[in-house]
Amino acid sequence: DWSEELAQLARARAASCLAGPAPSQAPHVGWSEALLPVGTGGFDEVLQRWFAEGRHYDYQAARCAGNATCSHYTQLVWATSGQLGCGRHTCAGHRGHSEAFACAYSPGGNWEMNGKTIVPYKKGAWCSLCTAGLSGCFKSWDHGGGLCEVPRNPCRMTCRNSGHLNMSSCQCMCPPGYTGRYCQVKCSVQCLHGKFRKEECSCLCDIGYSGAECGTKIQFPFHACDVRIDGNCFMVSPEADTYYGAKIKCQEKGAMLAQIRNQKVQDILAFYLSRLETSNRVTDTDFETRNFWIGLTYKTSKASFRWDTGEPSSFTSFAFGQPDNQGFGNCVEMQASAAFNWNDQRCKTRNRYICQFGEWPGSP
């Protein structure tokens, strides 16, 4: 990266016409210097001269061949030098005008061990040994090399429509009315019987309605309920799905993932699930289907668990030691091994799930 502080040092060094040794006030700064006749060229020509010294460098022996000079080359390609500043100055002398070029590097290079200069880099695939602070890679030369760099945008993406890019998660935080990976989709959903969820640009339908705009009324046969509690119908799925897959399937039925608002509902559902026999109608038999999704997720923007309606959870029944991985296990399951108390789990896990239907006037 370019450093204006190093450039000031380099300009001062060039203004001295390279008289005497380089400044000593910066002990860990490396220098490359050249005093050339005026008209030789600019920094492009100078850098090519310095890089051409590499033809004489023996990497295996870590030395320059014969009486050649390679120190400009080794400093130029020094792997751990991360900042650079350069300056130039026209100098007058008894032999005519010349031009001084100086470049300062930090940290410097050309370090010696037991009187011998160590190698400037470790051979391997380019950018394969970048450190955590220099996690980007800029392919800089036609011959196939690359430079470790401080990534200005490590996600290599941008957000549209005034969205904000979270550099830690590489996710766009979209303004109201937009959604999509890059905030490129304008929301135009009208929720007829439900609540608009701006985070997902979708409708959360009222119980008894389904469809993209919650316009389809569902007459659910309440005689098919697995459990009825205080006017609400709960149905346990025979199949497993991810959290969001389960949420969609409940909505298609005019329901939502179960919302457990008090201890009574928790106790009854836990008792019912504990009595389910293996003879029950189950279409997925892997071990994950012993646990059941409910409609509760951890919202990082709110730093709290919220029901799918957006309301905070005033009642919880987390198992001992749970929740234990907020930000990673964002979705909540009723866990068989904990007597169907709750556990936060990764949303892509495939569980069975519980849909909740509500009664409306005229229901039997």
N, C-alpha and C positions, 0 to 999 in steps of 0.2 A: 504494500500500500504506500501511496505517496505521503510523505511527512513534511509539512511546511517547516517544522522546527529543524529537521535535518537539512532541508533546502537552505535555510538561513545560514547554517554552519557551512554548507558547501559553497554558498555564494561568497561568504567571508573568506573561505580558504582560497577560492579562485581569485578574489580581489587582491590577495597577497602575492599573486602570480607564482604560487606554490613555493614561496621562499621558506626555507627551514622545514622542520618536521610538522606533521599534522597536529591540530590542537590536542592538548593532553587533558583538557577538562572533561572530555567524554571518553573514558577509558574503554568502554565496550562498543564504541563506534568503529566500524571498518571503513577504510578509504580506498578509492580508486581514483587516480589522477593522471592527467596527461597535459603536456605543454606542446602545442602543435602550431605550425605556421598558419597565419591567417589565410583563409580560403581553402583549408584542407577539407572542411565540411562541418556539419553540426553534430549534435549528439548521436544521430543515427549512424554516422560514419565512425564516431568514436566507439560506440557500443559494438559495432561490427568488428572493429580492430581488437577490442578486448575479448570478444567471444572467439575470434579466430585463434587466440592463443591456445585454445583447447586442443588444437591439432598437435601441439607439442607436449600435452600432459599425459603422463603414464599413470592411469588410475590404479593399477595393481601395485606399482611401486610407490604411489603417492608422491610423485615428484615430477618436475619438469625436465624434459630431455635436454641433454647438452647444456649449453649456456643460455638457452632461451628463457624468456620471462613468461610466467603463467599466473602470477598473483592477481592480475586483473580478472582473468577468466575464473579462477577459483572463487574469488569474492562474488563475482557476478552470479555464479550458480550455487552459492553456499545455501544449503537446504534450510537452515534455521534463521536466515536473515529475512525478516518480515517487513521492514520498512525502508524506504529509500527517499533521499532528497538530493538534488543535483544543482549545480550552478556553473556559470561560465563567465569569463572576463577577458577583455582585450588588453594585452600588456605591451608596453613600449620598451624596447631595449636597444643596445648598441648594434645589434644585428638585425634590427627591423622589428615589425610588429608580430606578435604571436598571440595565441589564444589559449587561455588556461581553462581546463575542464576538471571539475571535481564532483565526485559522488560520495555521499555518506550513507552507510548502511547500519541498521540497528535491528537486532544485535549484530555485531560484526562477524567476521570470519577469519580464515587463515590462521586458526589457532595452532600452536605448536605443542608437541609432547616429546620431551627428551630431545629438544632441538630439531625435531622434524615436524613439518606441517602435516596435519591429519587430512584425510580425504574430505572433500566438501559435501559429499552426499553418499547415501547408501544406494547401491544399484538395485533396481527392481522396477515394477510397473509404476508409471508416473502417477504421482499423488497418492500412492498406496500407503505412505507413512505420515500423512498429514495428522497433526495433533488436534485435540478437541477444539482448541481456540481457532484453528485454521481449517475448518471442515469443508470449505469450498474448494473447487479445483478449476483453474483457468488454463485452458490449453493455449499456450502462448506462442509457440514456434512451429513452423512448418515441419521441422525435423521430428516431431512427435513428442516433445517434452511437455511438461505442464507445471503450473505453479500452485502450491497451496495458497489459499487466500482466505481472508475473513469474509464469509458470505454475506453480502448485503441483503440477500433474500434467500435463505437456505431452503425455503419451500419451493422456490422456482415457480411461483404462481402469483397472480394478482386477483384482487376482488373487484368486481364491477359494481356500478350503481352506488358508490360511496360506502361499500362494505369495508370492514376493518379486518386485516389479516392478523390472526394470532400466530406469531412466529413460533411459539412453543408447540402448539398442536397442529399447525399448518391447516387451520380451518378458518373459513370466512365467517365473520359475525355480520349477518345481513341486517340492513335497516328494515323497519316495518314495510311490508308490501312486497318484499323480495325474498327469494329462496334459491336453492340450488347450490352446488359446490362452489361456484364463483359468484353467487348472488345475481345470476344472469336471468333468472326466471321471475317474471312479474306475477304476483298473486292476483288472481281475479275471481276468487271463489266466493260465492254468496251462500252462506249457511242458512237454510230455511228453518230448520228445527235443530239447532245445535250451536256450538260455540266455535268460533274461528281460532285456530291455534297458529299464531304468526310464526312460531319457531319452526313449524312443519309445513306451513302454507296449506293447511287442510282443515276440514271440519271434524270436530268431535261431536257426533250426533247425540241428541237426547235419546234416552232409552225408549225404544219403540220405533225408531226411525233409522234408516240406513241410506246408502248412496253417497256419491261424491259431495252433494250439496244437502244431504240429509232430507231429501224430499220424498223418500219412499217410506210409507207407513207399514210397519211389520206387525201383523197379528200373530203373536207367538202363542202356541198351544201350551198353556201353563200346566197341563196334566203331565207334560214330559219333563218337568223340573226334577233334578236330582235332590235338591234341598230347597225348601221354602222357608224364609226367615223374615218375619215382620213385613209381609207384602212383597218381598223381593224373591226372585227366582234365580237359583244358581245351578248352572250346568257344568259338569266336568267333561273336558274333551277326551275323546278316545285316542287322539293323535297328538304328536309332539310338534312344536314349532319354535322358532326364535321368538323373543319377546314381541317384536314389532309385527312379525307374521301372525302371532296369536291375537294381537290387538286388532289387526285388520279382519281376521276371521270372526271375532266377536262382533265387530261393527257390521259386518255383512249380514249377521243374524238380527241386527237391531239391538245389540247388547253392547256392553263394555267389559273390559277385564274387571274382575271383582274388586270392589272397594270395601275393605274391612274397617269399619269406623268405630267398633267397640268390642269389648271382650266377649260379649254374647255371640256375635257372629264368628269371632275367631274360634271360640270353644266348639261351636256346633260344626263348623267346617273342618276343624282339626279332627274331631271325633269321626265325622263321616269319612274323611280321607283315610284315617287309620283302619277303618273297617272295609275298605275296598279290597275285594278278593282278586286273585290272579285270574279268575274266570270272568272278570268284567270285560266289557268290550274295549280292548286296547289294540290299536293298529301299529304302534311302535313299541318295541319291547326292550330297547336299550336302557341302561341303568338310569339315564337322566330323566326318564319319564316317571320316576318316583317322586319328583319334585314338581311344583305347580306354580305357574306365573300368576301374580295378582297385579292390579293396575297401579303400581307404585314405582316411581323412578327417582333417581337422584339428579337434581338439576344443578349443574355447576354454577350457572349464572345466579341462582338463588341460594346456593350453598345449603340446600336442604332437600329432604325427600318430599315429593309432591304426587298427589293422585293425578290420574290422566286428565281430570277436569281442571287441573291447575291449582287446586286447593292444597294447602299444607296438611300434613298428617298430624292431627292432634293425638291420635291413638297409634301406638306401635306395639309390635310383639316380636321384636328381634331376639334371636337366640343369644345365649351367653357369648360375649366376645364379638358380636356382630352389631352394626356393620363394620367391616374391617378393610375394605378397599374402595373407599369413595373416590370417584373419578375414573375407576377402571370397571368395577362391578356396579354399574349404574341402575340395574333392574332388580326387582325384588321377587323372590320365590318363597313359597312355603316348603320348607325342607323336611323331608321324611326322617332323616337321621336326627333331627332336633325336635321331634314330636310336632312337626309342622309349624314350629315357630319360624320366623323369617330370616332370610339370608340375602345379602346383596351379591348379585351374580352378574357375570358378563352377559350382555343382552343377546349375543349371538348363540348362547347355549340353547339347545333344543330341550324344552320341557313340555309337559302337558300344561293345561291352563284351565282357569275357571272363568266362565262368562256369567255376567250378572244382568238380569232382566228386571225391569220394574213394572208393577201393575199400573194401569191407568183406568179411569172410569169406564165401567161397562165390562171389565174383565171378569171372568167367572171366579 
